[in-house]
Amino acid sequence: MTEIDFALKQKKDTDIIEFVGTIVWNKLNEFKKLENLSFSEQNFIYVDIFEGEINHDGFYGFFYNTSGEFSHEVLEAFSTINANENATIIYKALRIFPELPIPKDIFIRRQIMGKLKKSDLEKWSNLELDLLNSSEDILGLMIDYIKQNKALFNY
C-alpha cells in the first residue's frame, strides 16, 4: 500500500488532507523546487498555500507575503480541482491588484500594493466574505482530485 492509498483510507476528510499534505510537503522539502513535483502535487501545494494565507491574513496578506508569488498558479489550481466558485472569487481579487500579471518579485509586489486605495481593500474584504460564505466543499473537491490523479502523488 502506498502512502497516498493509506491517506485516502482515512475516515475524516481533514485527516486525508493532512496525510496527503505531509507526504507532498515532505517531497517538496526533499526535492527543493516546486517544479520537481508533479502538476497534481503542485496544485495541492498552491491550494494549501492559499487556504493557509487567506485564513490568516486575507487577500492583503496573501498578495503581500511570499504566497503572492503564486497568485496566478493558485487561480489555475482552484480551476483545476473544479472549485469554480472559489476560482471566480480569486479571479476577482486578482483583478483588483493594480498591475497584472501580479509580479513574482515580493519587493515589486509590495511597492505596487502601496497604490491600493481604501476601496480596493474593502473589495478584498468583501471577497473574503464571499469565500467564507461559499458552498463549495474544497476538501471534498481536493480529495476527488487526489483520487483522480493518485498515480501522480507518489513519493
Backbone torsions as a table, in degrees:
resi	resn	phi	psi	omega
1	MET	NA	131.2	178.3
2	THR	-78.7	166.6	177.5
3	GLU	-62.9	-36.9	178.9
4	ILE	-66.5	-42.2	176.2
5	ASP	-58.1	-44.7	178.4
6	PHE	-60.4	-45.4	-179.7
7	ALA	-60.1	-44.6	-176.9
8	LEU	-70.2	-14.0	178.9
9	LYS	-85.8	-5.0	179.5
10	GLN	-66.8	151.6	-175.3
11	LYS	-81.5	-33.9	-177.5
12	LYS	-99.4	136.1	179.5
13	ASP	-56.6	-40.5	-179.4
14	THR	-63.2	-36.5	177.8
15	ASP	-66.4	-41.1	177.9
16	ILE	-58.7	-50.2	-177.7
17	ILE	-63.7	-40.6	179.1
18	GLU	-63.7	-43.1	178.6
19	PHE	-64.0	-48.0	179.7
20	VAL	-62.3	-41.8	178.2
21	GLY	-58.4	-43.8	178.1
22	THR	-60.0	-44.3	-179.5
23	ILE	-62.3	-49.9	-174.8
24	VAL	-70.0	-42.5	179.2
25	TRP	-66.5	-37.0	175.4
26	ASN	-62.9	-40.9	178.3
27	LYS	-63.1	-42.9	178.3
28	LEU	-62.7	-42.6	178.2
29	ASN	-59.9	-37.8	179.9
30	GLU	-74.3	-42.8	-174.6
31	PHE	-88.7	-10.7	170.1
32	LYS	73.6	-25.6	-176.7
33	LYS	-130.9	140.5	177.1
34	LEU	-57.1	-35.6	-177.9
35	GLU	-62.0	-19.1	179.4
36	ASN	-83.7	-6.5	176.3
37	LEU	-92.8	160.6	175.1
38	SER	-67.3	161.4	177.3
39	PHE	-55.5	-42.0	-179.4
40	SER	-65.2	-41.7	177.6
41	GLU	-65.6	-39.0	177.0
42	GLN	-61.3	-43.1	178.1
43	ASN	-60.1	-41.1	176.7
44	PHE	-58.0	-47.5	-179.1
45	ILE	-61.0	-45.4	-178.2
46	TYR	-62.5	-42.6	178.1
47	VAL	-65.4	-42.0	-179.9
48	ASP	-63.2	-44.3	178.1
49	ILE	-59.7	-48.1	-178.4
50	PHE	-62.0	-48.3	-178.1
51	GLU	-59.5	-42.1	179.0
52	GLY	-63.8	-42.9	-176.8
53	GLU	-74.5	-44.5	-176.0
54	ILE	-65.8	-33.2	179.2
55	ASN	-78.7	-10.3	-179.5
56	HIS	-104.3	-53.1	-173.4
57	ASP	-126.6	9.7	177.9
58	GLY	68.6	-168.3	-178.2
59	PHE	-64.7	-37.1	179.7
60	TYR	-58.9	-49.7	179.6
61	GLY	-63.2	-39.2	178.9
62	PHE	-58.1	-49.5	-178.3
63	PHE	-73.5	-35.2	-176.1
64	TYR	-71.5	-37.9	-176.9
65	ASN	-84.4	179.5	-177.9
66	THR	-59.2	-24.6	178.9
67	SER	-59.2	-29.1	-179.5
68	GLY	-60.9	-20.4	176.8
69	GLU	-59.1	-25.6	-175.3
70	PHE	-106.4	22.4	-174.9
71	SER	-51.9	-51.5	-176.3
72	HIS	-72.4	-33.7	176.9
73	GLU	-66.8	-36.8	177.0
74	VAL	-61.3	-46.6	178.6
75	LEU	-58.0	-46.6	179.5
76	GLU	-62.5	-40.2	-179.3
77	ALA	-63.1	-43.2	179.0
78	PHE	-64.8	-38.7	175.6
79	SER	-64.3	-41.2	-177.1
80	THR	-63.6	-36.4	179.8
81	ILE	-87.5	8.4	178.7
82	ASN	68.3	28.8	173.5
83	ALA	-91.9	67.7	-169.8
84	ASN	-69.3	-34.3	178.0
85	GLU	-65.2	-46.4	177.9
86	ASN	-65.9	-38.8	178.2
87	ALA	-60.6	-39.6	178.4
88	THR	-64.1	-41.6	178.9
89	ILE	-65.1	-43.3	178.8
90	ILE	-63.6	-41.5	177.5
91	TYR	-58.2	-45.0	178.7
92	LYS	-61.6	-39.1	179.2
93	ALA	-66.4	-40.3	177.7
94	LEU	-62.4	-39.2	-178.0
95	ARG	-66.2	-21.2	178.0
96	ILE	-77.0	-26.8	-178.8
97	PHE	-56.7	136.5	-173.3
98	PRO	-64.2	-17.3	-178.9
99	GLU	-141.5	130.9	177.2
100	LEU	-122.1	143.3	-4.4
101	PRO	-66.9	156.8	-179.8
102	ILE	-67.3	126.5	-176.8
103	PRO	-63.2	143.2	175.7
104	LYS	-73.2	-33.5	-177.2
105	ASP	-68.9	121.8	-174.9
106	ILE	-63.6	-36.8	-177.7
107	PHE	-71.3	-40.8	176.5
108	ILE	-64.8	-43.9	179.9
109	ARG	-59.8	-45.0	180.0
110	ARG	-65.8	-38.0	178.1
111	GLN	-63.1	-43.1	178.9
112	ILE	-65.7	-35.8	180.0
113	MET	-63.6	-21.0	175.7
114	GLY	-64.2	-16.1	179.4
115	LYS	-87.4	-5.3	-179.1
116	LEU	-64.5	140.7	176.4
117	LYS	-93.8	161.9	177.3
118	LYS	-56.8	-37.5	-179.8
119	SER	-64.9	-32.2	176.9
120	ASP	-65.8	-43.8	179.2
121	LEU	-64.0	-37.1	177.1
122	GLU	-66.1	-38.1	177.1
123	LYS	-63.6	-43.0	176.7
124	TRP	-60.4	-42.6	178.3
125	SER	-60.1	-42.0	178.4
126	ASN	-65.3	-37.7	177.7
127	LEU	-68.0	-33.7	174.9
128	GLU	-61.5	-40.9	176.9
129	LEU	-64.6	-38.6	177.0
130	ASP	-60.6	-40.2	177.2
131	LEU	-62.8	-44.3	-179.9
132	LEU	-62.7	-34.8	-177.3
133	ASN	-90.1	-0.3	-179.2
134	SER	-64.6	141.4	178.5
135	SER	-89.5	-2.1	-178.9
136	GLU	-68.3	137.1	177.7
137	ASP	-94.2	87.6	-176.2
138	ILE	-61.4	-41.9	178.3
139	LEU	-59.2	-48.2	-179.7
140	GLY	-62.5	-43.2	178.2
141	LEU	-64.0	-40.2	179.3
142	MET	-66.6	-41.3	179.0
143	ILE	-64.0	-42.2	175.9
144	ASP	-59.9	-41.8	179.3
145	TYR	-62.8	-43.6	179.0
146	ILE	-62.4	-44.7	179.5
147	LYS	-61.1	-41.0	-179.1
148	GLN	-70.2	-23.5	-176.0
149	ASN	-121.7	27.4	-172.8
150	LYS	-52.2	-40.0	-177.9
151	ALA	-63.7	-20.9	-179.0
152	LEU	-92.2	3.3	178.4
153	PHE	-111.5	42.6	-177.9
154	ASN	-93.3	145.0	178.1
155	TYR	-142.2	NA	NA
